[in-house]
Amino acid sequence: MPNLCETCPIATKIDICCSSNPETGTAKEARLVKDGYSTFVCNSLQSDGSCGIYDERPEDCSSFVCEEIYALGLGAQRE
């Protein structure tokens, strides 16, 4: 079963957590074909919405808490 981050829509990732690399601030331009607009995304965000450096991702990414998942009741309860 995929984790919740893997099933999150790419548009949501861009708005919430993957708009740039948290350590370097770098981003690349990406055109969202379905929505028809260009935006900037983390250099490691792949066109399928996955993280290209997931195993070596920055600490800010690995420790990120997605409040949207909890608001939707999809994540484990926070302590």
GIRA-V315041 format. One record per residue. N is the residue number from 0. RES is the residue in one small letter. SS is DSSP state (h for helix, s for strand, l for the rest). PSI is psi in degrees with one decimal (none if undefined). Layout:
[[N;RES;SS;PSI] [N;RES;SS;PSI]]
This chain:
[[0;m;l;129.1] [1;p;l;153.2] [2;n;l;166.2] [3;l;h;-33.1] [4;c;h;-37.9] [5;e;h;-28.0] [6;t;h;-3.4] [7;c;l;134.4] [8;p;l;143.1] [9;i;h;-35.0] [10;a;h;-37.2] [11;t;h;-42.2] [12;k;h;-42.7] [13;i;h;-41.8] [14;d;h;-34.4] [15;i;h;-45.2] [16;c;l;-16.4] [17;c;l;33.7] [18;s;l;-19.3] [19;s;l;164.3] [20;n;l;124.6] [21;p;l;-23.4] [22;e;l;-40.6] [23;t;l;-19.0] [24;g;l;4.3] [25;t;l;151.5] [26;a;s;162.0] [27;k;s;152.6] [28;e;s;137.9] [29;a;s;138.7] [30;r;s;121.7] [31;l;s;101.4] [32;v;l;-47.0] [33;k;l;-41.6] [34;d;l;-14.5] [35;g;l;23.8] [36;y;s;159.7] [37;s;s;147.4] [38;t;s;-179.5] [39;f;s;139.3] [40;v;s;163.1] [41;c;s;140.4] [42;n;l;-22.8] [43;s;l;-8.2] [44;l;s;122.4] [45;q;l;162.4] [46;s;l;-20.8] [47;d;l;3.0] [48;g;l;-0.5] [49;s;l;163.9] [50;c;s;123.5] [51;g;l;-13.9] [52;i;l;33.6] [53;y;h;-46.8] [54;d;h;-25.1] [55;e;h;18.6] [56;r;l;153.5] [57;p;l;155.4] [58;e;h;-40.1] [59;d;h;-31.7] [60;c;h;-45.6] [61;s;h;-24.8] [62;s;l;1.4] [63;f;l;132.8] [64;v;l;116.0] [65;c;l;104.6] [66;e;h;-27.7] [67;e;h;-38.9] [68;i;h;-44.0] [69;y;h;-37.4] [70;a;h;-32.8] [71;l;l;-4.1] [72;g;l;23.8] [73;l;l;-15.8] [74;g;l;169.0] [75;a;l;151.8] [76;q;l;135.9] [77;r;l;145.7] [78;e;l;none]]
